[in-house]
Amino acid sequence: MPTQFYTLADIQTILEEEANPKTAGFLQSYFKTGPGQYGEGDLFRGIKVPVIRKIAQKAKDLAMDDLISLLNSSWHEDRLLALLVWVDRFDKANEDARTEIYRSYIDHSERINNWDLVDLSAPNIVGGFLYENNRDILYKLVRSSNLWHRRIAMMATLYFIRNEDFSDTLSLAEILLNDDEDLIHKAAGWMLREIGKRNIIVEESLLKKHYKKMPRTMLRYAIERFPEKRRQAYLKGEI
């Protein structure tokens, strides 16, 4: 049987049919969408990630303009769907197509505006593209006033870390030592922990230099997998 082709209208109908108001209420609380919170104003249909991934398989052949339309949606799940399609497409694409996806991602990065959207896309697309290209944009993003741009910069380096390339993660983490946002502290600490899983000496080269002034959340994330005695020494300032 021929594979069914789904239009943007088809995908939008599926998203509407999968909506669950009860789940939406939980997600709007979980992703901090209230006044003054990091996800203020974000709207949820109430569709869980495994379901979004299944819909993404149906949306895999949508045109780039259709995916950008989804990314510009006020619905969180629509934006996540577009990003998951881009991630899957990027992994299979040639150099020109990868460049187009990366540029579209950066051009529309204002719409990548919650931590799950960043974390599920930035390593593959931004990290994947920049691994063999000029990385200056990371240092522009990491100094942005936009919280999510800064998280994109840090999370993109997960791709580098997986390829035993740690220098940019360390440099960005140093820039973020004075960041005010807990979500940035978590991301930086997480990436430092990922370095430590591969090379503890490299991770501790940064920790020993900065741990006393490092945001507590960043430190806790970075040392989470340390032996308990070593972890406590860091927490007590005894290294």
MIKOL-367328 format. One record per residue: residue number from 1; residue in one letter; x, y, z of N, C-alpha, C in turn. Coordinates in nm, 2 decimals, always signed. Layout:
[NUM; "a"; [X; Y; Z]; [X; Y; Z]; [X; Y; Z]]
...
//
This chain:
[1; "m"; [+0.08; -0.12; +0.00]; [+0.00; +0.00; +0.00]; [+0.09; +0.13; +0.00]]
[2; "p"; [+0.05; +0.23; -0.08]; [+0.13; +0.35; -0.08]; [+0.12; +0.42; +0.06]]
[3; "t"; [+0.23; +0.49; +0.09]; [+0.23; +0.57; +0.22]; [+0.14; +0.68; +0.21]]
[4; "q"; [+0.06; +0.70; +0.32]; [-0.03; +0.82; +0.32]; [+0.04; +0.95; +0.33]]
[5; "f"; [+0.00; +1.05; +0.25]; [+0.07; +1.18; +0.27]; [-0.03; +1.27; +0.35]]
[6; "y"; [+0.03; +1.33; +0.45]; [-0.05; +1.42; +0.54]; [-0.01; +1.57; +0.51]]
[7; "t"; [-0.12; +1.65; +0.49]; [-0.10; +1.79; +0.47]; [-0.09; +1.86; +0.61]]
[8; "l"; [-0.06; +1.99; +0.60]; [-0.06; +2.07; +0.73]; [-0.19; +2.07; +0.79]]
[9; "a"; [-0.30; +2.08; +0.71]; [-0.43; +2.08; +0.77]; [-0.46; +1.95; +0.83]]
[10; "d"; [-0.42; +1.84; +0.77]; [-0.44; +1.70; +0.83]; [-0.37; +1.70; +0.97]]
[11; "i"; [-0.25; +1.75; +0.98]; [-0.17; +1.74; +1.10]; [-0.24; +1.83; +1.21]]
[12; "q"; [-0.28; +1.94; +1.17]; [-0.35; +2.03; +1.27]; [-0.48; +1.97; +1.32]]
[13; "t"; [-0.55; +1.90; +1.23]; [-0.67; +1.82; +1.28]; [-0.63; +1.71; +1.38]]
[14; "i"; [-0.53; +1.64; +1.35]; [-0.48; +1.54; +1.44]; [-0.45; +1.60; +1.58]]
[15; "l"; [-0.38; +1.71; +1.58]; [-0.34; +1.77; +1.70]; [-0.46; +1.82; +1.78]]
[16; "e"; [-0.56; +1.87; +1.71]; [-0.68; +1.91; +1.78]; [-0.76; +1.79; +1.84]]
[17; "e"; [-0.76; +1.68; +1.77]; [-0.82; +1.55; +1.81]; [-0.75; +1.49; +1.93]]
[18; "e"; [-0.62; +1.51; +1.94]; [-0.54; +1.45; +2.05]; [-0.54; +1.53; +2.18]]
[19; "a"; [-0.60; +1.65; +2.17]; [-0.59; +1.75; +2.28]; [-0.67; +1.69; +2.40]]
[20; "n"; [-0.61; +1.71; +2.52]; [-0.67; +1.67; +2.65]; [-0.67; +1.78; +2.75]]
[21; "p"; [-0.78; +1.84; +2.78]; [-0.78; +1.96; +2.87]; [-0.72; +1.93; +3.01]]
[22; "k"; [-0.74; +1.81; +3.06]; [-0.69; +1.78; +3.19]; [-0.54; +1.77; +3.19]]
[23; "t"; [-0.48; +1.71; +3.09]; [-0.34; +1.70; +3.07]; [-0.28; +1.84; +3.05]]
[24; "a"; [-0.36; +1.92; +2.97]; [-0.31; +2.06; +2.94]; [-0.30; +2.14; +3.07]]
[25; "g"; [-0.39; +2.12; +3.16]; [-0.38; +2.19; +3.29]; [-0.26; +2.16; +3.37]]
[26; "f"; [-0.23; +2.03; +3.37]; [-0.11; +1.98; +3.44]; [+0.02; +2.04; +3.37]]
[27; "l"; [+0.02; +2.03; +3.24]; [+0.14; +2.08; +3.17]; [+0.16; +2.23; +3.18]]
[28; "q"; [+0.06; +2.30; +3.19]; [+0.07; +2.45; +3.20]; [+0.13; +2.48; +3.34]]
[29; "s"; [+0.10; +2.40; +3.44]; [+0.16; +2.42; +3.57]; [+0.30; +2.37; +3.57]]
[30; "y"; [+0.33; +2.26; +3.51]; [+0.46; +2.20; +3.51]; [+0.56; +2.28; +3.44]]
[31; "f"; [+0.52; +2.35; +3.33]; [+0.61; +2.43; +3.25]; [+0.60; +2.58; +3.29]]
[32; "k"; [+0.55; +2.61; +3.41]; [+0.55; +2.74; +3.47]; [+0.50; +2.85; +3.37]]
[33; "t"; [+0.38; +2.84; +3.34]; [+0.32; +2.94; +3.24]; [+0.25; +3.06; +3.31]]
[34; "g"; [+0.25; +3.07; +3.44]; [+0.18; +3.17; +3.51]; [+0.25; +3.31; +3.49]]
[35; "p"; [+0.19; +3.41; +3.54]; [+0.25; +3.55; +3.53]; [+0.39; +3.55; +3.60]]
[36; "g"; [+0.48; +3.61; +3.53]; [+0.62; +3.62; +3.59]; [+0.70; +3.49; +3.59]]
[37; "q"; [+0.65; +3.38; +3.54]; [+0.72; +3.26; +3.54]; [+0.79; +3.24; +3.40]]
[38; "y"; [+0.88; +3.15; +3.39]; [+0.97; +3.14; +3.27]; [+0.89; +3.11; +3.15]]
[39; "g"; [+0.77; +3.04; +3.16]; [+0.69; +3.00; +3.04]; [+0.56; +3.08; +3.04]]
[40; "e"; [+0.57; +3.20; +3.09]; [+0.45; +3.28; +3.10]; [+0.37; +3.29; +2.96]]
[41; "g"; [+0.24; +3.26; +2.97]; [+0.16; +3.27; +2.85]; [+0.16; +3.16; +2.75]]
[42; "d"; [+0.25; +3.06; +2.77]; [+0.25; +2.94; +2.68]; [+0.12; +2.87; +2.69]]
[43; "l"; [+0.08; +2.81; +2.58]; [-0.05; +2.74; +2.58]; [-0.03; +2.59; +2.54]]
[44; "f"; [-0.10; +2.51; +2.61]; [-0.08; +2.36; +2.59]; [-0.21; +2.30; +2.54]]
[45; "r"; [-0.20; +2.21; +2.44]; [-0.32; +2.13; +2.40]; [-0.34; +2.02; +2.50]]
[46; "g"; [-0.23; +1.97; +2.56]; [-0.24; +1.85; +2.65]; [-0.21; +1.72; +2.58]]
[47; "i"; [-0.10; +1.72; +2.50]; [-0.06; +1.60; +2.43]; [+0.08; +1.57; +2.48]]
[48; "k"; [+0.10; +1.44; +2.53]; [+0.23; +1.40; +2.58]; [+0.33; +1.37; +2.47]]
[49; "v"; [+0.45; +1.38; +2.51]; [+0.56; +1.37; +2.41]; [+0.56; +1.24; +2.33]]
[50; "p"; [+0.53; +1.12; +2.38]; [+0.53; +1.00; +2.30]; [+0.42; +1.01; +2.18]]
[51; "v"; [+0.31; +1.08; +2.21]; [+0.21; +1.10; +2.11]; [+0.26; +1.20; +2.01]]
[52; "i"; [+0.32; +1.30; +2.05]; [+0.38; +1.40; +1.96]; [+0.48; +1.34; +1.86]]
[53; "r"; [+0.56; +1.24; +1.92]; [+0.66; +1.17; +1.83]; [+0.59; +1.09; +1.73]]
[54; "k"; [+0.48; +1.03; +1.76]; [+0.40; +0.95; +1.66]; [+0.34; +1.04; +1.55]]
[55; "i"; [+0.29; +1.16; +1.59]; [+0.24; +1.25; +1.50]; [+0.35; +1.31; +1.41]]
[56; "a"; [+0.47; +1.32; +1.46]; [+0.59; +1.37; +1.39]; [+0.62; +1.28; +1.27]]
[57; "q"; [+0.59; +1.15; +1.29]; [+0.62; +1.05; +1.18]; [+0.52; +1.08; +1.06]]
[58; "k"; [+0.40; +1.12; +1.10]; [+0.30; +1.16; +0.99]; [+0.33; +1.29; +0.93]]
[59; "a"; [+0.40; +1.38; +1.00]; [+0.44; +1.51; +0.95]; [+0.57; +1.52; +0.89]]
[60; "k"; [+0.64; +1.41; +0.87]; [+0.78; +1.41; +0.83]; [+0.80; +1.46; +0.69]]
[61; "d"; [+0.70; +1.46; +0.60]; [+0.71; +1.51; +0.47]; [+0.66; +1.65; +0.45]]
[62; "l"; [+0.62; +1.72; +0.55]; [+0.57; +1.86; +0.54]; [+0.68; +1.95; +0.48]]
[63; "a"; [+0.63; +2.05; +0.40]; [+0.72; +2.14; +0.35]; [+0.78; +2.23; +0.46]]
[64; "m"; [+0.90; +2.29; +0.44]; [+0.96; +2.37; +0.53]; [+0.87; +2.49; +0.58]]
[65; "d"; [+0.80; +2.55; +0.49]; [+0.71; +2.66; +0.52]; [+0.60; +2.61; +0.62]]
[66; "d"; [+0.55; +2.49; +0.60]; [+0.45; +2.43; +0.69]; [+0.51; +2.41; +0.83]]
[67; "l"; [+0.63; +2.36; +0.84]; [+0.69; +2.34; +0.97]; [+0.72; +2.47; +1.04]]
[68; "i"; [+0.75; +2.57; +0.96]; [+0.77; +2.71; +1.02]; [+0.63; +2.76; +1.07]]
[69; "s"; [+0.53; +2.73; +1.00]; [+0.39; +2.77; +1.05]; [+0.36; +2.70; +1.18]]
[70; "l"; [+0.40; +2.57; +1.20]; [+0.38; +2.51; +1.32]; [+0.47; +2.57; +1.43]]
[71; "l"; [+0.59; +2.60; +1.40]; [+0.68; +2.66; +1.49]; [+0.63; +2.80; +1.54]]
[72; "n"; [+0.55; +2.87; +1.46]; [+0.50; +3.00; +1.49]; [+0.36; +2.99; +1.57]]
[73; "s"; [+0.32; +2.86; +1.59]; [+0.19; +2.84; +1.66]; [+0.20; +2.89; +1.80]]
[74; "s"; [+0.09; +2.93; +1.86]; [+0.08; +2.96; +2.00]; [+0.08; +2.84; +2.09]]
[75; "w"; [+0.05; +2.72; +2.03]; [+0.05; +2.60; +2.10]; [+0.18; +2.53; +2.11]]
[76; "h"; [+0.22; +2.50; +2.24]; [+0.35; +2.44; +2.27]; [+0.37; +2.31; +2.19]]
[77; "e"; [+0.27; +2.23; +2.19]; [+0.29; +2.10; +2.12]; [+0.31; +2.11; +1.97]]
[78; "d"; [+0.26; +2.21; +1.91]; [+0.28; +2.24; +1.77]; [+0.42; +2.27; +1.74]]
[79; "r"; [+0.48; +2.36; +1.83]; [+0.62; +2.40; +1.81]; [+0.71; +2.28; +1.84]]
[80; "l"; [+0.68; +2.20; +1.94]; [+0.76; +2.07; +1.96]; [+0.75; +1.98; +1.84]]
[81; "l"; [+0.64; +1.97; +1.78]; [+0.62; +1.88; +1.67]; [+0.71; +1.92; +1.55]]
[82; "a"; [+0.71; +2.05; +1.52]; [+0.80; +2.11; +1.42]; [+0.94; +2.08; +1.44]]
[83; "l"; [+0.99; +2.10; +1.57]; [+1.13; +2.07; +1.60]; [+1.17; +1.93; +1.59]]
[84; "l"; [+1.08; +1.84; +1.63]; [+1.11; +1.69; +1.63]; [+1.12; +1.65; +1.48]]
[85; "v"; [+1.04; +1.71; +1.39]; [+1.05; +1.68; +1.25]; [+1.18; +1.73; +1.20]]
[86; "w"; [+1.22; +1.85; +1.24]; [+1.35; +1.90; +1.20]; [+1.47; +1.81; +1.25]]
[87; "v"; [+1.46; +1.77; +1.37]; [+1.57; +1.69; +1.42]; [+1.58; +1.56; +1.34]]
[88; "d"; [+1.47; +1.49; +1.32]; [+1.47; +1.37; +1.24]; [+1.52; +1.40; +1.10]]
[89; "r"; [+1.48; +1.50; +1.04]; [+1.52; +1.54; +0.90]; [+1.67; +1.58; +0.89]]
[90; "f"; [+1.71; +1.65; +0.99]; [+1.85; +1.69; +1.00]; [+1.95; +1.57; +1.00]]
[91; "d"; [+1.91; +1.47; +1.08]; [+2.00; +1.35; +1.10]; [+2.01; +1.28; +0.97]]
[92; "k"; [+1.92; +1.29; +0.88]; [+1.92; +1.22; +0.75]; [+1.96; +1.30; +0.63]]
[93; "a"; [+1.98; +1.43; +0.65]; [+1.99; +1.53; +0.54]; [+2.13; +1.54; +0.49]]
[94; "n"; [+2.14; +1.59; +0.36]; [+2.27; +1.62; +0.31]; [+2.32; +1.76; +0.36]]
[95; "e"; [+2.43; +1.81; +0.32]; [+2.49; +1.93; +0.38]; [+2.40; +2.05; +0.35]]
[96; "d"; [+2.35; +2.06; +0.23]; [+2.26; +2.18; +0.20]; [+2.14; +2.18; +0.28]]
[97; "a"; [+2.07; +2.06; +0.29]; [+1.95; +2.06; +0.37]; [+1.97; +2.08; +0.52]]
[98; "r"; [+2.09; +2.04; +0.57]; [+2.12; +2.06; +0.71]; [+2.14; +2.21; +0.73]]
[99; "t"; [+2.21; +2.28; +0.64]; [+2.23; +2.42; +0.65]; [+2.09; +2.49; +0.65]]
[100; "e"; [+2.00; +2.45; +0.57]; [+1.87; +2.52; +0.57]; [+1.80; +2.50; +0.70]]
[101; "i"; [+1.80; +2.38; +0.75]; [+1.73; +2.35; +0.88]; [+1.80; +2.44; +0.99]]
[102; "y"; [+1.93; +2.44; +1.00]; [+2.00; +2.51; +1.10]; [+1.97; +2.66; +1.09]]
[103; "r"; [+1.97; +2.72; +0.97]; [+1.94; +2.86; +0.95]; [+1.80; +2.89; +0.99]]
[104; "s"; [+1.71; +2.80; +0.95]; [+1.57; +2.83; +0.99]; [+1.55; +2.82; +1.14]]
[105; "y"; [+1.62; +2.73; +1.21]; [+1.62; +2.72; +1.35]; [+1.67; +2.85; +1.42]]
[106; "i"; [+1.78; +2.90; +1.37]; [+1.83; +3.02; +1.43]; [+1.74; +3.14; +1.40]]
[107; "d"; [+1.69; +3.15; +1.28]; [+1.61; +3.26; +1.24]; [+1.48; +3.26; +1.32]]
[108; "h"; [+1.43; +3.15; +1.37]; [+1.30; +3.14; +1.44]; [+1.33; +3.10; +1.59]]
[109; "s"; [+1.44; +3.12; +1.64]; [+1.48; +3.08; +1.77]; [+1.39; +3.15; +1.88]]
[110; "e"; [+1.33; +3.26; +1.85]; [+1.24; +3.32; +1.95]; [+1.12; +3.23; +1.98]]
[111; "r"; [+1.09; +3.14; +1.89]; [+0.98; +3.05; +1.91]; [+1.02; +2.92; +1.98]]
[112; "i"; [+1.15; +2.90; +2.01]; [+1.20; +2.79; +2.08]; [+1.21; +2.83; +2.23]]
[113; "n"; [+1.10; +2.84; +2.29]; [+1.09; +2.92; +2.41]; [+1.04; +2.84; +2.54]]
[114; "n"; [+1.09; +2.72; +2.55]; [+1.08; +2.65; +2.68]; [+1.19; +2.55; +2.68]]
[115; "w"; [+1.22; +2.50; +2.80]; [+1.34; +2.41; +2.82]; [+1.33; +2.28; +2.74]]
[116; "d"; [+1.21; +2.22; +2.73]; [+1.20; +2.10; +2.66]; [+1.22; +2.12; +2.51]]
[117; "l"; [+1.17; +2.23; +2.46]; [+1.19; +2.26; +2.32]; [+1.33; +2.28; +2.28]]
[118; "v"; [+1.41; +2.34; +2.37]; [+1.55; +2.36; +2.36]; [+1.62; +2.22; +2.37]]
[119; "d"; [+1.60; +2.15; +2.47]; [+1.67; +2.03; +2.50]; [+1.66; +1.92; +2.40]]
[120; "l"; [+1.54; +1.91; +2.34]; [+1.51; +1.81; +2.24]; [+1.55; +1.84; +2.10]]
[121; "s"; [+1.61; +1.96; +2.08]; [+1.65; +2.01; +1.95]; [+1.78; +2.07; +1.93]]
[122; "a"; [+1.83; +2.15; +2.03]; [+1.95; +2.22; +2.02]; [+2.07; +2.13; +2.00]]
[123; "p"; [+2.09; +2.02; +2.08]; [+2.21; +1.94; +2.06]; [+2.22; +1.88; +1.92]]
[124; "n"; [+2.11; +1.83; +1.87]; [+2.11; +1.77; +1.73]; [+2.13; +1.87; +1.62]]
[125; "i"; [+2.05; +1.98; +1.63]; [+2.05; +2.07; +1.51]; [+2.17; +2.18; +1.53]]
[126; "v"; [+2.17; +2.25; +1.64]; [+2.27; +2.35; +1.65]; [+2.41; +2.29; +1.67]]
[127; "g"; [+2.42; +2.20; +1.77]; [+2.54; +2.13; +1.79]; [+2.59; +2.05; +1.67]]
[128; "g"; [+2.49; +1.98; +1.61]; [+2.53; +1.89; +1.50]; [+2.58; +1.98; +1.38]]
[129; "f"; [+2.52; +2.09; +1.36]; [+2.57; +2.18; +1.25]; [+2.70; +2.25; +1.28]]
[130; "l"; [+2.72; +2.30; +1.40]; [+2.83; +2.37; +1.44]; [+2.96; +2.29; +1.47]]
[131; "y"; [+2.94; +2.16; +1.48]; [+3.05; +2.07; +1.52]; [+3.16; +2.09; +1.42]]
[132; "e"; [+3.13; +2.11; +1.29]; [+3.23; +2.12; +1.19]; [+3.23; +2.26; +1.12]]
[133; "n"; [+3.17; +2.36; +1.19]; [+3.16; +2.49; +1.14]; [+3.20; +2.59; +1.25]]
[134; "n"; [+3.21; +2.72; +1.21]; [+3.24; +2.82; +1.30]; [+3.14; +2.83; +1.42]]
[135; "r"; [+3.19; +2.84; +1.54]; [+3.10; +2.83; +1.66]; [+3.08; +2.97; +1.72]]
[136; "d"; [+3.12; +3.08; +1.66]; [+3.11; +3.21; +1.72]; [+2.96; +3.24; +1.76]]
[137; "i"; [+2.87; +3.19; +1.69]; [+2.73; +3.22; +1.73]; [+2.69; +3.18; +1.87]]
[138; "l"; [+2.76; +3.07; +1.92]; [+2.73; +3.03; +2.06]; [+2.77; +3.14; +2.16]]
[139; "y"; [+2.87; +3.21; +2.13]; [+2.91; +3.32; +2.22]; [+2.82; +3.44; +2.21]]
[140; "k"; [+2.76; +3.45; +2.10]; [+2.65; +3.56; +2.09]; [+2.53; +3.52; +2.16]]
[141; "l"; [+2.49; +3.39; +2.14]; [+2.37; +3.34; +2.21]; [+2.38; +3.34; +2.36]]
[142; "v"; [+2.50; +3.30; +2.41]; [+2.52; +3.28; +2.55]; [+2.52; +3.42; +2.62]]
[143; "r"; [+2.54; +3.53; +2.55]; [+2.53; +3.66; +2.61]; [+2.40; +3.73; +2.58]]
[144; "s"; [+2.31; +3.66; +2.53]; [+2.18; +3.72; +2.50]; [+2.10; +3.74; +2.62]]
[145; "s"; [+2.01; +3.84; +2.62]; [+1.92; +3.87; +2.73]; [+1.80; +3.76; +2.73]]
[146; "n"; [+1.79; +3.69; +2.62]; [+1.69; +3.59; +2.61]; [+1.74; +3.46; +2.68]]
[147; "l"; [+1.66; +3.42; +2.78]; [+1.70; +3.30; +2.86]; [+1.71; +3.18; +2.77]]
[148; "w"; [+1.63; +3.16; +2.67]; [+1.63; +3.04; +2.59]; [+1.74; +3.04; +2.49]]
[149; "h"; [+1.79; +3.16; +2.45]; [+1.91; +3.16; +2.36]; [+2.03; +3.12; +2.44]]
[150; "r"; [+2.04; +3.15; +2.57]; [+2.15; +3.11; +2.65]; [+2.14; +2.96; +2.67]]
[151; "r"; [+2.02; +2.91; +2.69]; [+2.01; +2.76; +2.71]; [+2.04; +2.69; +2.58]]
[152; "i"; [+2.00; +2.74; +2.47]; [+2.04; +2.68; +2.34]; [+2.19; +2.67; +2.32]]
[153; "a"; [+2.26; +2.78; +2.36]; [+2.41; +2.78; +2.34]; [+2.47; +2.67; +2.43]]
[154; "m"; [+2.43; +2.65; +2.55]; [+2.48; +2.55; +2.64]; [+2.44; +2.41; +2.60]]
[155; "m"; [+2.32; +2.39; +2.57]; [+2.27; +2.26; +2.53]; [+2.32; +2.21; +2.40]]
[156; "a"; [+2.35; +2.30; +2.31]; [+2.41; +2.26; +2.18]; [+2.54; +2.19; +2.20]]
[157; "t"; [+2.62; +2.22; +2.30]; [+2.75; +2.16; +2.33]; [+2.74; +2.01; +2.37]]
[158; "l"; [+2.62; +1.96; +2.40]; [+2.61; +1.82; +2.43]; [+2.66; +1.74; +2.31]]
[159; "y"; [+2.63; +1.79; +2.19]; [+2.68; +1.72; +2.07]; [+2.83; +1.71; +2.07]]
[160; "f"; [+2.89; +1.82; +2.11]; [+3.04; +1.82; +2.11]; [+3.09; +1.73; +2.22]]
[161; "i"; [+3.03; +1.73; +2.33]; [+3.07; +1.65; +2.44]; [+3.07; +1.50; +2.40]]
[162; "r"; [+2.96; +1.46; +2.33]; [+2.95; +1.32; +2.29]; [+3.06; +1.28; +2.19]]
[163; "n"; [+3.12; +1.38; +2.14]; [+3.24; +1.36; +2.05]; [+3.37; +1.39; +2.11]]
[164; "e"; [+3.37; +1.40; +2.25]; [+3.49; +1.42; +2.32]; [+3.55; +1.56; +2.30]]
[165; "d"; [+3.47; +1.65; +2.27]; [+3.51; +1.79; +2.24]; [+3.45; +1.88; +2.35]]
[166; "f"; [+3.54; +1.92; +2.45]; [+3.48; +1.98; +2.57]; [+3.51; +2.13; +2.58]]
[167; "s"; [+3.59; +2.19; +2.50]; [+3.64; +2.33; +2.52]; [+3.53; +2.43; +2.52]]
[168; "d"; [+3.44; +2.42; +2.43]; [+3.33; +2.52; +2.43]; [+3.24; +2.51; +2.55]]
[169; "t"; [+3.21; +2.39; +2.59]; [+3.13; +2.38; +2.71]; [+3.19; +2.44; +2.83]]
[170; "l"; [+3.32; +2.42; +2.85]; [+3.39; +2.49; +2.96]; [+3.39; +2.64; +2.95]]
[171; "s"; [+3.41; +2.69; +2.83]; [+3.41; +2.83; +2.81]; [+3.28; +2.90; +2.83]]
[172; "l"; [+3.17; +2.83; +2.78]; [+3.04; +2.89; +2.80]; [+3.00; +2.88; +2.95]]
[173; "a"; [+3.03; +2.77; +3.02]; [+3.00; +2.76; +3.16]; [+3.06; +2.87; +3.24]]
[174; "e"; [+3.19; +2.91; +3.20]; [+3.25; +3.02; +3.27]; [+3.18; +3.15; +3.25]]
[175; "i"; [+3.13; +3.17; +3.13]; [+3.05; +3.29; +3.10]; [+2.92; +3.30; +3.18]]
[176; "l"; [+2.87; +3.18; +3.21]; [+2.74; +3.17; +3.27]; [+2.75; +3.16; +3.43]]
[177; "l"; [+2.86; +3.18; +3.48]; [+2.88; +3.17; +3.63]; [+2.80; +3.27; +3.70]]
[178; "n"; [+2.78; +3.38; +3.64]; [+2.70; +3.49; +3.70]; [+2.56; +3.51; +3.65]]
[179; "d"; [+2.51; +3.41; +3.58]; [+2.38; +3.41; +3.53]; [+2.28; +3.41; +3.64]]
[180; "d"; [+2.16; +3.48; +3.62]; [+2.06; +3.49; +3.72]; [+1.96; +3.38; +3.72]]
[181; "e"; [+1.95; +3.30; +3.61]; [+1.84; +3.20; +3.59]; [+1.88; +3.06; +3.64]]
[182; "d"; [+1.79; +3.00; +3.72]; [+1.81; +2.87; +3.77]; [+1.82; +2.77; +3.65]]
[183; "l"; [+1.74; +2.79; +3.55]; [+1.73; +2.70; +3.43]; [+1.87; +2.70; +3.36]]
[184; "i"; [+1.94; +2.81; +3.36]; [+2.07; +2.81; +3.30]; [+2.17; +2.74; +3.39]]
[185; "h"; [+2.16; +2.76; +3.52]; [+2.25; +2.69; +3.62]; [+2.23; +2.54; +3.60]]
[186; "k"; [+2.11; +2.49; +3.58]; [+2.09; +2.35; +3.56]; [+2.15; +2.30; +3.44]]
[187; "a"; [+2.13; +2.37; +3.33]; [+2.19; +2.33; +3.20]; [+2.34; +2.33; +3.20]]
[188; "a"; [+2.40; +2.43; +3.26]; [+2.55; +2.43; +3.27]; [+2.60; +2.32; +3.35]]
[189; "g"; [+2.54; +2.30; +3.47]; [+2.58; +2.19; +3.56]; [+2.56; +2.06; +3.49]]
[190; "w"; [+2.46; +2.04; +3.42]; [+2.43; +1.91; +3.35]; [+2.54; +1.89; +3.25]]
[191; "m"; [+2.57; +1.99; +3.17]; [+2.68; +1.97; +3.07]; [+2.81; +1.94; +3.13]]
[192; "l"; [+2.84; +2.00; +3.24]; [+2.97; +1.97; +3.31]; [+2.97; +1.83; +3.36]]
[193; "r"; [+2.85; +1.78; +3.41]; [+2.84; +1.64; +3.45]; [+2.86; +1.55; +3.34]]
[194; "e"; [+2.81; +1.59; +3.22]; [+2.83; +1.50; +3.10]; [+2.98; +1.49; +3.06]]
[195; "i"; [+3.05; +1.60; +3.08]; [+3.20; +1.60; +3.06]; [+3.26; +1.50; +3.16]]
[196; "g"; [+3.22; +1.51; +3.28]; [+3.28; +1.43; +3.39]; [+3.26; +1.28; +3.37]]
[197; "k"; [+3.15; +1.25; +3.30]; [+3.12; +1.11; +3.28]; [+3.22; +1.05; +3.18]]
[198; "r"; [+3.28; +1.14; +3.10]; [+3.38; +1.10; +3.00]; [+3.53; +1.13; +3.04]]
[199; "n"; [+3.54; +1.24; +3.12]; [+3.68; +1.28; +3.16]; [+3.66; +1.36; +3.28]]
[200; "i"; [+3.68; +1.30; +3.40]; [+3.66; +1.37; +3.53]; [+3.77; +1.47; +3.55]]
[201; "i"; [+3.88; +1.45; +3.50]; [+3.99; +1.55; +3.51]; [+3.96; +1.68; +3.45]]
[202; "v"; [+3.90; +1.67; +3.33]; [+3.86; +1.80; +3.26]; [+3.75; +1.87; +3.34]]
[203; "e"; [+3.65; +1.80; +3.38]; [+3.55; +1.86; +3.46]; [+3.60; +1.93; +3.59]]
[204; "e"; [+3.69; +1.86; +3.66]; [+3.74; +1.91; +3.78]; [+3.84; +2.03; +3.76]]
[205; "s"; [+3.89; +2.04; +3.64]; [+3.98; +2.15; +3.61]; [+3.90; +2.28; +3.62]]
[206; "l"; [+3.78; +2.27; +3.58]; [+3.69; +2.39; +3.59]; [+3.63; +2.41; +3.73]]
[207; "l"; [+3.59; +2.30; +3.79]; [+3.53; +2.30; +3.92]; [+3.62; +2.36; +4.03]]
[208; "k"; [+3.74; +2.31; +4.03]; [+3.84; +2.35; +4.13]; [+3.87; +2.50; +4.12]]
[209; "k"; [+3.86; +2.55; +4.00]; [+3.88; +2.69; +3.98]; [+3.77; +2.78; +4.02]]
[210; "h"; [+3.64; +2.73; +4.01]; [+3.53; +2.82; +4.02]; [+3.42; +2.77; +4.12]]
[211; "y"; [+3.44; +2.65; +4.18]; [+3.33; +2.60; +4.25]; [+3.28; +2.68; +4.37]]
[212; "k"; [+3.37; +2.76; +4.43]; [+3.33; +2.84; +4.55]; [+3.24; +2.95; +4.51]]
[213; "k"; [+3.24; +3.00; +4.39]; [+3.16; +3.11; +4.35]; [+3.05; +3.06; +4.25]]
[214; "m"; [+3.05; +2.94; +4.21]; [+2.96; +2.88; +4.12]; [+2.82; +2.88; +4.18]]
[215; "p"; [+2.71; +2.91; +4.11]; [+2.58; +2.90; +4.16]; [+2.55; +2.76; +4.22]]
[216; "r"; [+2.49; +2.75; +4.33]; [+2.48; +2.62; +4.40]; [+2.41; +2.51; +4.32]]
[217; "t"; [+2.31; +2.55; +4.24]; [+2.24; +2.46; +4.15]; [+2.33; +2.40; +4.05]]
[218; "m"; [+2.41; +2.49; +3.99]; [+2.51; +2.45; +3.89]; [+2.61; +2.35; +3.95]]
[219; "l"; [+2.66; +2.38; +4.07]; [+2.75; +2.29; +4.13]; [+2.69; +2.15; +4.16]]
[220; "r"; [+2.57; +2.16; +4.22]; [+2.50; +2.03; +4.26]; [+2.48; +1.94; +4.13]]
[221; "y"; [+2.44; +2.00; +4.02]; [+2.42; +1.92; +3.90]; [+2.55; +1.87; +3.85]]
[222; "a"; [+2.66; +1.95; +3.86]; [+2.79; +1.91; +3.81]; [+2.85; +1.79; +3.88]]
[223; "i"; [+2.82; +1.79; +4.01]; [+2.89; +1.68; +4.10]; [+2.79; +1.57; +4.14]]
[224; "e"; [+2.68; +1.57; +4.08]; [+2.58; +1.47; +4.12]; [+2.62; +1.33; +4.12]]
[225; "r"; [+2.71; +1.29; +4.03]; [+2.76; +1.15; +4.02]; [+2.89; +1.13; +4.09]]
[226; "f"; [+2.94; +1.23; +4.16]; [+3.07; +1.21; +4.23]; [+3.05; +1.11; +4.35]]
[227; "p"; [+3.16; +1.04; +4.39]; [+3.15; +0.97; +4.51]; [+3.11; +1.06; +4.62]]
[228; "e"; [+3.03; +1.01; +4.72]; [+2.97; +1.09; +4.82]; [+3.07; +1.18; +4.90]]
[229; "k"; [+3.18; +1.12; +4.93]; [+3.28; +1.19; +5.01]; [+3.34; +1.31; +4.93]]
[230; "r"; [+3.36; +1.29; +4.80]; [+3.41; +1.39; +4.71]; [+3.30; +1.50; +4.69]]
[231; "r"; [+3.18; +1.46; +4.67]; [+3.07; +1.55; +4.65]; [+3.05; +1.64; +4.77]]
[232; "q"; [+3.06; +1.58; +4.89]; [+3.04; +1.66; +5.01]; [+3.16; +1.76; +5.03]]
[233; "a"; [+3.27; +1.72; +4.99]; [+3.39; +1.81; +5.00]; [+3.37; +1.94; +4.92]]
[234; "y"; [+3.31; +1.92; +4.80]; [+3.28; +2.03; +4.71]; [+3.17; +2.12; +4.78]]
[235; "l"; [+3.07; +2.06; +4.83]; [+2.96; +2.13; +4.89]; [+3.00; +2.21; +5.01]]
[236; "k"; [+3.10; +2.16; +5.08]; [+3.15; +2.22; +5.20]; [+3.27; +2.31; +5.18]]
[237; "g"; [+3.31; +2.32; +5.05]; [+3.42; +2.41; +5.02]; [+3.55; +2.36; +5.07]]
[238; "e"; [+3.57; +2.23; +5.07]; [+3.69; +2.17; +5.13]; [+3.79; +2.11; +5.03]]
[239; "i"; [+3.77; +2.14; +4.90]; [+3.86; +2.09; +4.79]; [+3.99; +2.17; +4.79]]
//
